[in-house]
Amino acid sequence: MKKIISILIIFLVNISLISCETASNSSNVEKLSGKVTIWTTDANAALINDAAALFRKRYPEVSINVSYSDVNTALDSISKSSKENVHLPDIMIVRDKNIPVVLNKAQNNILDASEIPQFKKDKFIKNQINNNTYKNRIYAVPWYVEPTIMLYREDILKSLNIKSDDIKTWKQYIDIGNNILKPEGKAMLSSMDINDGTIYDLLLSQLGVSYFNNNENIDLLNEKSVRAAGILNEIYKSKISRDSTDKIQSFINGDAISLICNVSTMYNIESKYPDLKDKIRIQKIPAFEPGGNRDNINFGDNLMLLKSSKSNSAALQFVQFLSSDKEFADYEFKRYGFISSDTTSYVEDSFYKKNEFYNKYIGIMAVDEILGLRNMKYEYNFNIIRDKSLKTIIDASANNKPLNESLYNLQTALEQSDELK
């Protein structure tokens, strides 16, 4: 109830803010020109190109060059720039978990966000601001997050006298898959490849897991880390997941009755399979315990400015547009299902309309998840530990090894190696 009231307050406050901003912007139009170079991953290609086109409608004298680069290639280019003639971008798009990776190797090249005009940290998702902060400086502007939703084939569950509303915890989820659905020849979860770690990432994020204790020593046996590993271990061992090259089709066909997805996938299902109207129910993911946290995001992306872009007014304005423009926030939600990290931007009707296909207020549900996010700060070697932990969990499940012992052995090996130093 408190979060619902919070959402309504956000809506009313934001309506007031956008009215003031619109009046201000209309009376202070500045001519803007110049060139902006932005590095992004392929995953954001369509959205960035759309954003560039929309931005140029307002500022036709600005040219935007979009290049594609993963974080390792980008860091390699930055490291070479001082010795070689490497052209660096004005802006880099960096995923939450890669923020500390960039700062560990290229902090001196990144602009402090407080030097960006109009940047106000208090209006952004606190979880991302905290993760983007290093030594009391904020090195990236939060851009958007991707809420995580669980879809259920309610028609199939109903035929088995089950309601998705009653699936509150991971234990209930696994038990139903193991004891009721498996004998019927159906899987509980449709997954493209459970070994890719998507579910593991979701579990870690749900609990706000850190692999380090307060003394910054590695601790794979802390309660949260073990709980996340334990749920994944149970999903493996119970064999309730159906791995498929097309996880969506497996769900559509009814071979599996649940699908963890983003809002964009929900839009695609709605568009392609209208006959499934009233047969699918959307829920938050299960909690670890009754009444526990069910709010989560798949990932968040951020905008990092290189120090060399400090004097590039067009680049600074483009960051402002991407991160805080109300109309663009509406566009990226309606078109791609992404939720702006600027919590003052949820002002358009689209965020508060009921989706007739799913019979649910998707925007309100997504904003509600953002308000309930657990605080999580990634370490620069998070990806290394995560990958090794995932392999250890898979091995323990496949070979029936004690999970805690396997994690202890991994921790010992990591402590004795130079890989994390």
Secondary structure as GFF3:
##gff-version 3
##sequence-region A 1 421
A	DSSP	alpha_helix	2	27	.	.	.	ID=ss1
A	DSSP	beta_strand	34	40	.	.	.	ID=ss2
A	DSSP	three_ten_helix	42	44	.	.	.	ID=ss3
A	DSSP	alpha_helix	45	58	.	.	.	ID=ss4
A	DSSP	beta_strand	62	68	.	.	.	ID=ss5
A	DSSP	alpha_helix	71	80	.	.	.	ID=ss6
A	DSSP	beta_strand	91	95	.	.	.	ID=ss7
A	DSSP	three_ten_helix	96	98	.	.	.	ID=ss8
A	DSSP	alpha_helix	99	106	.	.	.	ID=ss9
A	DSSP	three_ten_helix	107	109	.	.	.	ID=ss10
A	DSSP	three_ten_helix	113	115	.	.	.	ID=ss11
A	DSSP	three_ten_helix	121	123	.	.	.	ID=ss12
A	DSSP	alpha_helix	126	131	.	.	.	ID=ss13
A	DSSP	beta_strand	133	134	.	.	.	ID=ss14
A	DSSP	beta_strand	137	138	.	.	.	ID=ss15
A	DSSP	beta_strand	141	147	.	.	.	ID=ss16
A	DSSP	beta_strand	149	153	.	.	.	ID=ss17
A	DSSP	alpha_helix	154	159	.	.	.	ID=ss18
A	DSSP	three_ten_helix	164	166	.	.	.	ID=ss19
A	DSSP	alpha_helix	170	176	.	.	.	ID=ss20
A	DSSP	pi_helix	177	181	.	.	.	ID=ss21
A	DSSP	three_ten_helix	182	184	.	.	.	ID=ss22
A	DSSP	beta_strand	187	191	.	.	.	ID=ss23
A	DSSP	three_ten_helix	194	196	.	.	.	ID=ss24
A	DSSP	alpha_helix	198	207	.	.	.	ID=ss25
A	DSSP	alpha_helix	223	238	.	.	.	ID=ss26
A	DSSP	beta_strand	241	243	.	.	.	ID=ss27
A	DSSP	alpha_helix	247	252	.	.	.	ID=ss28
A	DSSP	beta_strand	256	261	.	.	.	ID=ss29
A	DSSP	alpha_helix	263	272	.	.	.	ID=ss30
A	DSSP	three_ten_helix	274	276	.	.	.	ID=ss31
A	DSSP	beta_strand	280	283	.	.	.	ID=ss32
A	DSSP	beta_strand	297	305	.	.	.	ID=ss33
A	DSSP	three_ten_helix	307	309	.	.	.	ID=ss34
A	DSSP	alpha_helix	313	324	.	.	.	ID=ss35
A	DSSP	alpha_helix	326	336	.	.	.	ID=ss36
A	DSSP	beta_strand	339	340	.	.	.	ID=ss37
A	DSSP	three_ten_helix	349	352	.	.	.	ID=ss38
A	DSSP	alpha_helix	362	371	.	.	.	ID=ss39
A	DSSP	alpha_helix	382	398	.	.	.	ID=ss40
A	DSSP	alpha_helix	403	416	.	.	.	ID=ss41
###
